[in-house]
């Protein structure tokens, strides 16, 4: 049928896609659009100790928990990766990822470069994708438009962004998120190509 895309069928075991980017590069928006467009693609909901932002729902964007509870889970080894970012703790549940992959779903994991490095050391699975902003000036503008951070926090995030961007060479793919729809198509293409690949 004209205009209808033919996608590879669901597999017995899914693939893990690790997406990293500096804060404000637009990876969350990018991931949401791809998640709504592709079947059998699930988002790995991370745990965090930070407070929910306006519009965020528990167990949708993040699972929001107390610091002592997070620390207890980390000591038990419940996380495949975890890190402290801007004073808050973030972690990815090993159990959640394994259940989704075993059910045949591809999993989209939205984590920073620290977390991606930990996953790389602990698992042979994974396609690593780095999202770049068009420029640091544009990154600053996006952070200011969010109106969720003070100027001091924005300055801190930009400093962190500089060090994170240097890590892009450790990834399999790099996407420049200048025009959102173009970036969405590139990320979709990476996922679809992986599904069609005979080398997993």
C-alpha positions as CSV (number, residue, x, y, z in Angstrom):
1,X,0.0,0.0,0.0
2,X,1.4,3.4,-1.0
3,X,2.9,5.4,1.9
4,X,2.9,2.4,4.3
5,X,6.3,1.4,5.7
6,X,7.3,-2.2,6.0
7,X,9.2,-2.8,9.2
8,X,11.1,-5.9,10.4
9,X,9.0,-8.2,12.5
10,X,9.3,-8.5,16.3
11,X,12.2,-10.7,17.4
12,X,12.5,-13.3,20.1
13,X,15.0,-10.9,21.9
14,X,15.1,-7.2,21.5
15,X,18.1,-4.9,21.1
16,X,19.3,-2.2,23.5
17,X,19.8,1.3,22.2
18,X,21.7,3.7,24.5
19,X,21.1,7.4,23.8
20,X,23.3,10.1,25.4
21,X,23.5,13.8,25.0
22,X,24.3,17.0,26.9
23,X,21.5,18.4,29.0
24,X,19.3,20.5,26.7
25,X,20.4,18.8,23.4
26,X,16.8,17.6,22.9
27,X,17.3,13.8,23.4
28,X,14.1,13.4,25.5
29,X,11.9,15.0,22.8
30,X,13.7,13.0,20.1
31,X,13.2,9.7,22.0
32,X,9.5,10.4,22.6
33,X,8.9,11.0,18.9
34,X,10.7,7.8,17.9
35,X,8.9,5.8,20.6
36,X,5.5,6.9,19.3
37,X,6.5,6.1,15.7
38,X,8.0,2.6,16.0
39,X,6.3,-0.6,17.2
40,X,8.0,-2.9,19.7
41,X,10.2,-0.1,21.0
42,X,10.0,0.6,24.8
43,X,11.5,3.3,27.0
44,X,13.5,2.2,30.0
45,X,12.2,4.3,32.9
46,X,15.1,5.2,35.2
47,X,15.1,5.8,38.9
48,X,16.0,9.3,40.2
49,X,16.1,11.2,43.5
50,X,15.3,14.6,41.9
51,X,11.9,16.2,42.2
52,X,9.4,15.8,39.3
53,X,9.3,18.7,36.9
54,X,6.0,20.2,35.8
55,X,4.1,17.7,33.7
56,X,6.2,14.7,34.7
57,X,4.4,11.6,35.9
58,X,5.9,8.9,38.2
59,X,6.9,5.7,36.4
60,X,6.5,7.5,33.0
61,X,9.5,9.9,32.7
62,X,11.2,8.6,35.8
63,X,10.5,6.6,39.0
64,X,11.0,9.2,41.7
65,X,12.3,7.8,45.0
66,X,14.0,9.0,48.1
67,X,17.8,9.1,48.3
68,X,18.0,6.4,51.0
69,X,15.9,4.1,48.9
70,X,18.1,4.7,45.9
71,X,21.2,4.0,47.9
72,X,19.8,0.8,49.2
73,X,19.0,-0.4,45.7
74,X,22.5,0.6,44.5
75,X,24.2,-1.4,47.3
76,X,22.1,-4.5,46.3
77,X,23.3,-4.2,42.7
78,X,19.8,-3.5,41.3
79,X,21.2,-1.0,38.7
80,X,23.1,-1.7,35.5
81,X,24.3,1.8,35.9
82,X,23.9,4.8,38.2
83,X,25.5,8.2,38.6
84,X,25.2,11.4,40.5
85,X,24.4,14.3,38.2
86,X,24.1,17.9,39.3
87,X,23.6,16.7,42.9
88,X,20.9,14.1,42.1
89,X,21.1,10.3,41.7
90,X,19.9,8.5,38.5
91,X,19.9,4.7,37.9
92,X,18.8,2.1,35.4
93,X,17.1,-1.1,36.6
94,X,18.8,-4.3,35.4
95,X,15.5,-6.2,35.9
96,X,13.4,-3.8,33.9
97,X,15.7,-3.9,30.9
98,X,16.0,-7.6,30.9
99,X,12.3,-8.2,31.1
100,X,11.6,-5.9,28.1
101,X,14.4,-7.4,26.0
102,X,13.4,-11.0,26.8
103,X,9.8,-10.1,25.7
104,X,11.2,-9.2,22.2
105,X,11.0,-5.5,22.6
106,X,13.8,-3.1,21.6
107,X,14.7,-0.8,24.6
108,X,15.6,2.8,24.4
109,X,17.8,3.9,27.2
110,X,18.2,7.6,27.8
111,X,21.3,8.1,30.0
112,X,24.3,10.3,30.3
113,X,27.9,9.5,29.2
114,X,28.8,8.2,32.7
115,X,26.0,5.7,32.6
116,X,26.7,4.7,29.1
117,X,30.3,3.9,30.1
118,X,29.1,1.7,32.9
119,X,26.7,-0.2,30.6
120,X,29.5,-0.7,28.1
121,X,31.7,-2.3,30.8
122,X,29.0,-4.6,32.1
123,X,27.2,-5.7,29.0
124,X,28.2,-6.7,25.4
125,X,24.7,-5.7,24.2
126,X,23.9,-2.2,23.0
127,X,23.9,0.2,20.1
128,X,25.4,3.6,21.4
129,X,24.0,6.8,19.9
130,X,25.2,10.3,20.8
131,X,23.0,13.4,20.2
132,X,24.8,16.7,19.5
133,X,23.3,20.2,19.7
134,X,24.0,22.5,16.8
135,X,26.2,24.7,19.0
136,X,26.9,25.6,22.6
137,X,25.0,28.9,22.0
138,X,21.9,27.0,20.9
139,X,22.3,24.7,23.8
140,X,22.3,27.6,26.2
141,X,19.2,29.0,24.5
142,X,17.4,25.7,24.9
143,X,18.3,25.4,28.6
144,X,17.0,29.0,29.2
145,X,13.8,28.3,27.3
146,X,13.0,25.4,29.6
147,X,12.9,27.8,32.6
148,X,13.6,24.9,35.0
149,X,17.2,25.9,36.0
150,X,18.8,29.0,37.6
151,X,21.6,30.8,35.7
152,X,24.1,29.1,38.0
153,X,22.7,25.7,37.1
154,X,22.7,26.5,33.4
155,X,26.4,27.5,33.7
156,X,27.1,24.2,35.4
157,X,25.2,22.2,32.7
158,X,27.1,24.0,29.9
159,X,30.5,23.2,31.6
160,X,29.4,19.5,31.9
161,X,28.2,19.6,28.3
162,X,31.8,20.5,27.1
163,X,33.3,17.4,28.8
164,X,30.4,15.1,27.6
165,X,30.7,16.2,24.0
166,X,34.3,15.0,24.0
167,X,33.1,11.5,24.6
168,X,31.1,11.2,21.3
169,X,33.9,9.1,19.7
170,X,33.0,6.2,22.0
171,X,29.6,5.9,20.4
172,X,28.5,3.9,17.3
173,X,26.4,6.8,15.9
174,X,26.3,10.6,16.2
175,X,23.1,12.6,15.3
176,X,23.1,16.4,15.1
177,X,19.8,17.6,16.5
178,X,19.4,20.8,14.5
179,X,16.1,20.1,12.7
180,X,14.1,17.8,15.0
181,X,12.2,15.9,12.3
182,X,15.5,15.2,10.4
183,X,17.0,13.9,13.7
184,X,14.0,11.7,14.3
185,X,14.3,10.1,10.9
186,X,18.0,9.4,11.5
187,X,17.3,7.7,14.8
188,X,14.4,5.7,13.3
189,X,16.7,4.5,10.5
190,X,19.4,3.3,13.0
191,X,16.8,1.3,14.9
192,X,15.2,-0.2,11.8
193,X,18.6,-1.1,10.3
194,X,19.5,-2.9,13.5
195,X,16.3,-4.9,13.4
196,X,17.1,-6.0,9.8
197,X,20.7,-6.8,10.6
198,X,21.8,-10.5,10.7
199,X,24.7,-9.5,13.0
200,X,23.4,-8.8,16.5
